């Protein structure tokens, strides 16, 4: 699978449907059956995992201890917000109303590729997120890439 990457801002119709950018559709493998699991993001956005990628997470979820408060809370949050959606014939995905409300999405949506999933953001919220970071991109990149290099070694 290729990485989902890039950013586009598209209009969302009154039924909550939005086109998935062509460059991102190219990363959807046949095993996903044009199906995504959409759920609440950790940030104020909607995340969409192709079905094949979501199944990998389900394997991890199954290993969590449902008798542990943190594990149980996490599972309840991610799973209770989860919805399965298929791309329609026009290559659009429907964003469920309660997920759109959570993320404040209406009218337009910024779509961000994030390696194994896609994020849907209210455009101003995404801009605030980017501009609100405490550290510069250069500082964060240096920290992350040094950490990445030490993991690879």
LOKE-80687 format. One record per residue: residue in one letter; x, y, z of N, C-alpha, C in turn; residue number from 1. Coordinates in nm, 2 decimals, decimal comma, padded with zeros to 4 digits. Example, Ala and Ser with C-alpha at 12.3 -4.5 7.8 and 13.67 -1.06 7.14 Angstrom:
  type     n_x     n_y     n_z    ca_x    ca_y    ca_z     c_x     c_y     c_z  seq
     A   01,32  -00,57   00,78   01,23  -00,45   00,78   01,32  -00,33   00,78    1
     S   01,28  -00,22   00,71   01,37  -00,11   00,71   01,29   00,00   00,79    2
//
This chain:
  type     n_x     n_y     n_z    ca_x    ca_y    ca_z     c_x     c_y     c_z  seq
     X   00,08  -00,12   00,00   00,00   00,00   00,00   00,09   00,12   00,00    1
     X   00,05   00,22  -00,08   00,12   00,35  -00,08   00,07   00,43   00,04    2
     X   00,15   00,52   00,08   00,11   00,61   00,19   00,00   00,71   00,14    3
     X  -00,10   00,73   00,23  -00,19   00,85   00,20  -00,11   00,97   00,24    4
     X  -00,11   01,07   00,15  -00,04   01,19   00,17  -00,10   01,30   00,10    5
     X  -00,07   01,42   00,13  -00,12   01,54   00,06  -00,24   01,60   00,14    6
     X  -00,28   01,71   00,09  -00,39   01,79   00,15  -00,48   01,85   00,04    7
     X  -00,61   01,85   00,05  -00,70   01,91  -00,04  -00,82   01,97   00,04    8
     X  -00,88   02,07   00,00  -01,00   02,12   00,06  -01,11   02,11  -00,05    9
     X  -01,21   02,04  -00,01  -01,33   02,02  -00,10  -01,46   02,06  -00,04   10
     X  -01,56   02,08  -00,12  -01,69   02,11  -00,07  -01,75   01,98  -00,03   11
     X  -01,84   01,99   00,07  -01,91   01,87   00,12  -02,06   01,90   00,09   12
     X  -02,13   01,80   00,04  -02,27   01,83   00,00  -02,36   01,82   00,12   13
     X  -02,49   01,86   00,10  -02,59   01,86   00,21  -02,62   01,73   00,27   14
     X  -02,58   01,62   00,20  -02,59   01,48   00,26  -02,47   01,43   00,33   15
     X  -02,37   01,52   00,34  -02,24   01,48   00,41  -02,15   01,40   00,32   16
     X  -02,16   01,41   00,19  -02,07   01,34   00,10  -01,96   01,43   00,05   17
     X  -01,85   01,37   00,04  -01,73   01,44  -00,01  -01,65   01,35  -00,10   18
     X  -01,59   01,40  -00,21  -01,50   01,32  -00,29  -01,37   01,29  -00,22   19
     X  -01,32   01,17  -00,24  -01,19   01,14  -00,19  -01,10   01,17  -00,30   20
     X  -00,99   01,26  -00,27  -00,90   01,30  -00,38  -00,84   01,18  -00,46   21
     X  -00,83   01,19  -00,59  -00,78   01,09  -00,67  -00,64   01,04  -00,63   22
     X  -00,55   01,12  -00,58  -00,42   01,08  -00,54  -00,43   00,99  -00,42   23
     X  -00,54   01,01  -00,34  -00,55   00,93  -00,22  -00,63   00,80  -00,25   24
     X  -00,72   00,80  -00,35  -00,79   00,68  -00,39  -00,69   00,58  -00,45   25
     X  -00,58   00,63  -00,51  -00,48   00,54  -00,57  -00,42   00,45  -00,46   26
     X  -00,42   00,49  -00,34  -00,36   00,42  -00,23  -00,45   00,31  -00,16   27
     X  -00,57   00,31  -00,21  -00,67   00,21  -00,15  -00,65   00,08  -00,22   28
     X  -00,61  -00,02  -00,15  -00,58  -00,15  -00,20  -00,71  -00,23  -00,22   29
     X  -00,72  -00,33  -00,32  -00,84  -00,40  -00,34  -00,90  -00,47  -00,22   30
     X  -00,81  -00,51  -00,12  -00,86  -00,58   00,00  -00,95  -00,49   00,08   31
     X  -00,94  -00,36   00,06  -01,03  -00,27   00,14  -01,17  -00,27   00,09   32
     X  -01,19  -00,32  -00,03  -01,33  -00,32  -00,09  -01,39  -00,18  -00,10   33
     X  -01,31  -00,08  -00,12  -01,36   00,06  -00,12  -01,44   00,09   00,01   34
     X  -01,41   00,03   00,12  -01,48   00,05   00,24  -01,38   00,11   00,34   35
     X  -01,44   00,21   00,42  -01,36   00,27   00,52  -01,43   00,26   00,66   36
     X  -01,36   00,26   00,76  -01,41   00,28   00,90  -01,38   00,42   00,94   37
     X  -01,48   00,49   00,97  -01,47   00,63   01,01  -01,49   00,64   01,16   38
     X  -01,41   00,72   01,23  -01,43   00,74   01,37  -01,38   00,87   01,41   39
     X  -01,40   00,90   01,54  -01,35   01,03   01,60  -01,20   01,03   01,60   40
     X  -01,14   01,13   01,56  -00,99   01,15   01,57  -00,95   01,18   01,72   41
     X  -00,83   01,17   01,75  -00,77   01,21   01,87  -00,78   01,36   01,88   42
     X  -00,75   01,43   01,77  -00,77   01,57   01,75  -00,91   01,59   01,71   43
     X  -00,95   01,72   01,69  -01,09   01,75   01,65  -01,11   01,73   01,50   44
     X  -01,11   01,60   01,46  -01,12   01,57   01,32  -01,19   01,43   01,31   45
     X  -01,22   01,39   01,19  -01,28   01,26   01,16  -01,16   01,18   01,09   46
     X  -01,14   01,06   01,13  -01,04   00,97   01,07  -01,11   00,86   00,99   47
     X  -01,05   00,82   00,88  -01,11   00,72   00,80  -01,00   00,62   00,76   48
     X  -01,01   00,50   00,81  -00,92   00,39   00,78  -00,98   00,30   00,67   49
     X  -00,90   00,26   00,57  -00,95   00,16   00,48  -00,97   00,03   00,56   50
     X  -01,07  -00,05   00,52  -01,10  -00,16   00,60  -00,99  -00,25   00,63   51
     X  -00,90  -00,28   00,53  -00,78  -00,37   00,55  -00,69  -00,31   00,66   52
     X  -00,67  -00,18   00,67  -00,59  -00,12   00,77  -00,66  -00,12   00,91   53
     X  -00,79  -00,10   00,91  -00,87  -00,10   01,03  -00,86  -00,24   01,10   54
     X  -00,86  -00,34   01,02  -00,85  -00,48   01,07  -00,72  -00,50   01,15   55
     X  -00,61  -00,44   01,11  -00,49  -00,45   01,18  -00,50  -00,38   01,32   56
     X  -00,58  -00,27   01,33  -00,60  -00,21   01,46  -00,69  -00,29   01,54   57
     X  -00,79  -00,36   01,48  -00,88  -00,45   01,56  -00,80  -00,56   01,63   58
     X  -00,70  -00,61   01,56  -00,61  -00,71   01,62  -00,55  -00,65   01,75   59
     X  -00,50  -00,53   01,74  -00,44  -00,46   01,86  -00,55  -00,44   01,96   60
     X  -00,66  -00,39   01,92  -00,77  -00,37   02,02  -00,81  -00,49   02,10   61
     X  -00,81  -00,61   02,03  -00,85  -00,73   02,09  -00,75  -00,77   02,20   62
     X  -00,63  -00,72   02,20  -00,52  -00,75   02,30  -00,53  -00,66   02,42   63
     X  -00,61  -00,56   02,41  -00,62  -00,47   02,53  -00,70  -00,53   02,64   64
     X  -00,68  -00,49   02,76  -00,74  -00,55   02,88  -00,87  -00,47   02,91   65
     X  -00,98  -00,53   02,89  -01,11  -00,47   02,91  -01,14  -00,45   03,06   66
     X  -01,06  -00,50   03,15  -01,07  -00,48   03,29  -00,98  -00,36   03,34   67
     X  -00,91  -00,30   03,25  -00,83  -00,19   03,28  -00,90  -00,06   03,24   68
     X  -00,91   00,04   03,33  -00,99   00,16   03,31  -00,95   00,23   03,18   69
     X  -00,83   00,25   03,16  -00,78   00,33   03,04  -00,81   00,25   02,91   70
     X  -00,78   00,12   02,91  -00,81   00,04   02,79  -00,95   00,04   02,76   71
     X  -01,04   00,02   02,86  -01,18   00,01   02,84  -01,24   00,15   02,79   72
     X  -01,19   00,26   02,85  -01,23   00,39   02,80  -01,19   00,41   02,66   73
     X  -01,07   00,38   02,62  -01,02   00,40   02,49  -01,11   00,32   02,39   74
     X  -01,13   00,19   02,42  -01,21   00,10   02,34  -01,35   00,16   02,32   75
     X  -01,41   00,20   02,43  -01,55   00,25   02,42  -01,55   00,38   02,33   76
     X  -01,46   00,46   02,35  -01,46   00,59   02,27  -01,44   00,56   02,12   77
     X  -01,33   00,48   02,09  -01,30   00,46   01,94  -01,41   00,38   01,88   78
     X  -01,46   00,28   01,94  -01,56   00,18   01,88  -01,70   00,24   01,88   79
     X  -01,74   00,31   01,98  -01,87   00,37   01,98  -01,89   00,48   01,88   80
     X  -01,78   00,54   01,84  -01,79   00,65   01,73  -01,77   00,59   01,59   81
     X  -01,74   00,46   01,58  -01,70   00,40   01,45  -01,82   00,37   01,36   82
     X  -01,80   00,40   01,23  -01,91   00,38   01,13  -01,84   00,32   01,01   83
     X  -01,90   00,23   00,94  -01,85   00,17   00,82  -01,91   00,24   00,70   84
     X  -01,83   00,29   00,61  -01,89   00,36   00,49  -01,81   00,31   00,37   85
     X  -01,89   00,30   00,26  -01,83   00,26   00,13  -01,82   00,38   00,04   86
     X  -01,72   00,38  -00,05  -01,72   00,49  -00,15  -01,84   00,46  -00,25   87
     X  -01,90   00,57  -00,29  -02,02   00,55  -00,38  -01,96   00,55  -00,53   88
     X  -02,05   00,54  -00,62  -02,01   00,53  -00,76  -01,93   00,65  -00,81   89
     X  -01,95   00,77  -00,75  -01,88   00,89  -00,78  -01,76   00,91  -00,70   90
     X  -01,72   00,80  -00,63  -01,59   00,80  -00,54  -01,60   00,90  -00,43   91
     X  -01,73   00,91  -00,37  -01,75   01,00  -00,26  -01,77   00,91  -00,13   92
     X  -01,73   00,97  -00,02  -01,76   00,90   00,11  -01,85   00,99   00,19   93
     X  -01,94   00,92   00,26  -02,04   00,99   00,34  -01,98   01,01   00,48   94
     X  -01,98   01,13   00,53  -01,93   01,15   00,67  -02,06   01,15   00,76   95
     X  -02,06   01,06   00,86  -02,18   01,05   00,94  -02,20   01,19   01,02   96
     X  -02,33   01,22   01,04  -02,37   01,35   01,09  -02,30   01,38   01,23   97
     X  -02,30   01,28   01,32  -02,25   01,30   01,45  -02,09   01,32   01,45   98
     X  -02,03   01,26   01,35  -01,88   01,28   01,34  -01,86   01,42   01,28   99
     X  -01,94   01,46   01,18  -01,92   01,60   01,13  -01,95   01,70   01,24  100
     X  -02,05   01,68   01,32  -02,07   01,77   01,43  -01,96   01,77   01,53  101
     X  -01,90   01,66   01,56  -01,78   01,65   01,65  -01,67   01,74   01,60  102
     X  -01,64   01,73   01,47  -01,53   01,80   01,41  -01,57   01,94   01,36  103
     X  -01,69   01,97   01,37  -01,74   02,11   01,33  -01,73   02,13   01,18  104
     X  -01,75   02,02   01,10  -01,74   02,02   00,96  -01,88   02,06   00,90  105
     X  -01,88   02,16   00,81  -02,00   02,20   00,74  -01,95   02,28   00,62  106
     X  -02,01   02,25   00,50  -01,97   02,33   00,38  -01,85   02,29   00,31  107
     X  -01,73   02,30   00,38  -01,60   02,26   00,32  -01,53   02,17   00,42  108
     X  -01,44   02,09   00,37  -01,36   02,00   00,45  -01,22   01,99   00,40  109
     X  -01,12   02,00   00,49  -00,98   01,98   00,45  -00,95   01,83   00,47  110
     X  -00,90   01,77   00,37  -00,87   01,62   00,37  -00,72   01,61   00,37  111
     X  -00,67   01,53   00,47  -00,53   01,52   00,49  -00,49   01,37   00,49  112
     X  -00,39   01,34   00,41  -00,34   01,20   00,41  -00,24   01,18   00,52  113
     X  -00,26   01,07   00,59  -00,18   01,04   00,71  -00,13   00,90   00,71  114
     X  -00,05   00,86   00,61   00,01   00,73   00,60  -00,09   00,62   00,58  115
     X  -00,16   00,57   00,69  -00,25   00,45   00,67  -00,39   00,50   00,68  116
     X  -00,42   00,63   00,69  -00,56   00,67   00,70  -00,57   00,81   00,65  117
     X  -00,69   00,86   00,64  -00,72   01,00   00,59  -00,79   01,07   00,70  118
     X  -00,76   01,20   00,72  -00,83   01,28   00,82  -00,92   01,39   00,75  119
     X  -01,03   01,41   00,81  -01,12   01,52   00,76  -01,14   01,62   00,86  120
     X  -01,10   01,75   00,83  -01,10   01,86   00,92  -01,19   01,97   00,87  121
     X  -01,24   02,04   00,97  -01,30   02,17   00,93  -01,18   02,26   00,90  122
     X  -01,18   02,33   00,78  -01,06   02,40   00,73  -01,00   02,49   00,83  123
     X  -01,08   02,58   00,90  -01,02   02,67   01,00  -00,96   02,60   01,12  124
     X  -01,03   02,49   01,16  -00,98   02,41   01,27  -00,84   02,35   01,24  125
     X  -00,82   02,31   01,12  -00,69   02,25   01,08  -00,59   02,36   01,08  126
     X  -00,62   02,48   01,02  -00,53   02,59   01,02  -00,49   02,63   01,16  127
     X  -00,59   02,64   01,25  -00,56   02,67   01,39  -00,47   02,56   01,45  128
     X  -00,49   02,44   01,42  -00,41   02,33   01,48  -00,26   02,35   01,43  129
     X  -00,24   02,38   01,30  -00,11   02,39   01,25  -00,04   02,52   01,31  130
     X  -00,11   02,63   01,31  -00,06   02,76   01,36  -00,04   02,76   01,51  131
     X  -00,11   02,67   01,58  -00,11   02,67   01,73   00,00   02,58   01,79  132
     X   00,09   02,52   01,71   00,19   02,44   01,76   00,29   02,52   01,84  133
     X   00,34   02,47   01,95   00,44   02,54   02,03   00,58   02,54   01,97  134
     X   00,61   02,44   01,90   00,75   02,43   01,84   00,74   02,45   01,69  135
     X   00,85   02,50   01,63   00,85   02,52   01,49   00,86   02,38   01,42  136
     X   00,82   02,38   01,29   00,83   02,26   01,21   00,97   02,21   01,21  137
     X   01,06   02,30   01,19   01,21   02,26   01,19   01,25   02,19   01,31  138
     X   01,21   02,24   01,43   01,25   02,18   01,56   01,19   02,04   01,57  139
     X   01,06   02,03   01,54   00,99   01,90   01,55   01,05   01,80   01,46  140
     X   01,08   01,85   01,33   01,14   01,75   01,23   01,27   01,70   01,28  141
     X   01,35   01,79   01,34   01,48   01,75   01,39   01,47   01,64   01,50  142
     X   01,38   01,66   01,59   01,35   01,57   01,70   01,30   01,44   01,65  143
     X   01,20   01,44   01,57   01,14   01,32   01,52   01,24   01,24   01,43  144
     X   01,31   01,30   01,34   01,40   01,23   01,26   01,52   01,17   01,33  145
     X   01,57   01,24   01,44   01,67   01,19   01,52   01,62   01,06   01,59  146
     X   01,50   01,07   01,64   01,44   00,96   01,71   01,42   00,84   01,61  147
     X   01,37   00,87   01,49   01,35   00,77   01,39   01,48   00,70   01,35  148
     X   01,59   00,78   01,34   01,72   00,72   01,30   01,77   00,63   01,41  149
     X   01,75   00,67   01,54   01,79   00,58   01,65   01,71   00,45   01,66  150
     X   01,59   00,46   01,62   01,50   00,34   01,62   01,55   00,24   01,51  151
     X   01,59   00,30   01,39   01,63   00,22   01,28   01,76   00,15   01,30  152
     X   01,85   00,22   01,38   01,98   00,17   01,40   01,99   00,04   01,48  153
//
